Amino acid sequence: MSRTVLTFGTFDVFHVGHLRILERAAALGDRLVVGVSADELNMRKKGRTPVFSQAERLAIVKALKVVDEVFVEESLEQKRDYIVEHGADVLVMGDDWAGKFDEFNDVCEVVYLARTPAISTTAIIEHIADL
């Protein structure tokens, strides 16, 4: 029986940490579905729009070999709906969210993966701004 893995992210200024977490998520199943945060959602949660547009970020993530499907994540409050809609067997989130999505254990397995140390989109953007 095939296993669908679902994960979410902004994937702005795509870097090796993004690639590694997507590869590790993909290894947990047979199909990887990725929700890419909408520009408006990023504005609400981070107080800024992404460097790359929603369309560009969708194209970048969709082009990866390990990704089978992408969609726009419009709202953090719709995680359960996205899990059900995409038939996810596993929800993967970074360990900075550990415990925050355990409420979905009734509809899928929830796995928290360690983030790649010393790599941060915010730090990259700040470094570029300082140049």
Number of C-alpha atoms within 10 A of each C-alpha: 4 8 15 21 29 28 24 21 18 23 21 22 16 14 13 11 17 20 16 13 19 23 16 14 26 23 13 17 16 13 19 23 25 24 21 24 24 23 21 17 19 19 13 12 11 10 10 12 17 19 12 16 13 21 12 12 24 23 12 15 24 18 13 13 9 19 18 17 17 19 17 19 22 16 15 12 9 10 18 15 10 18 21 12 9 15 16 23 20 23 25 23 23 16 13 11 12 14 12 11 16 15 11 15 13 8 15 20 14 21 21 18 16 14 16 14 7 7 13 16 16 11 11 13 13 11 10 9 8 7 5
